[in-house]
Amino acid sequence: MNYVELTGFTAAILTTVSFVPQMIKVIRTKSTGDISLAMFAFLTTGILMWLIYGIFIVSIPVISANLLSLLFNMVILVYKIRYK
């Protein structure tokens, strides 16, 4: 693995893991009042587009980070819609 791939994987891990504390808090408390539905809808759509882009360019760091981020954000988005 070269330094470019290592940089990509490091960025992927950090940005993906950043959603985990929020997701855990939402699941535990079922409270989403302070989360903007519009922001998370746009963010989730953007992550989906990054995932599609990663697939097109066959970039494992982009694909893996955005696939996991999409799953984490979908959980938060579902809770936001369900417990509004």
N, C-alpha and C positions, 0 to 999 in steps of 0.2 A: 504494500500500500504506500503510495507516495504522499507527499505533504498536501497536495491539493485534495485528494480523497480524504485524508485525515481531517483536514479543515472542514470539508463538507459533512463528514460523519459527526464531528464535534458540534458543529452548528445544528445539525439535525437533532442530536440528542438533547442539547440544551433547550432549543425552542419547543420540542415535543414535550419534554418533561415539565416545562413551565405550566402546562395546563393541568397537570395531575393534582396539585393542591386545590385548585378551584373545583375540579370535578369531584374530588373526595368531599369537600365541604358541602357542595350542592347535594350530593347523594346522602350525606349524613343528616343535614338540616332540612332538606327539601325546601330550602329558602332560596329564591332567585329574584327577589324584589329589587335588588340593587344592580342586577345585570340587565343591560340593554338588549332587548330582543332584536332590534334592528342591527345593532353592532354584531351580535353573534351570528345572525343570519348572513350578513355580508362576509364576516370572517370565515364562516363555514363554506360559503360559496367560493371565496378566494382560495381556500385550502383545497377544495375539490379541483379548481382550475390548476393549481400548482401540481397536484397529483397527476392530472391528465398531461400536463406539460412534462413532468418527470418520466411518464410512460413514453411519450413521444421521443424524448431525447435519450431514453434508456439510462437514466441516472439513478442508481440504487440509493444514494443518500437522499435525493429529492423524493423519490417514490416512498421509501420507508418512513421518512419524517412526516410526510404529508398524509400517508395512509393512517399512521397512528394519531396524528393531530386531528384528522377528520373524525376518527372514531371517538376520541376524547371530547371534541367539540359537539359531535352529534349527541352524546350523552347529556351534556350541559344544555344544549338546545331543546332536547326532548323534555328534560326536567323543567326548563323555562316555560315551555308551552303547556305542559301538563299541570304545573303548580302555580300558575299565574294568578 
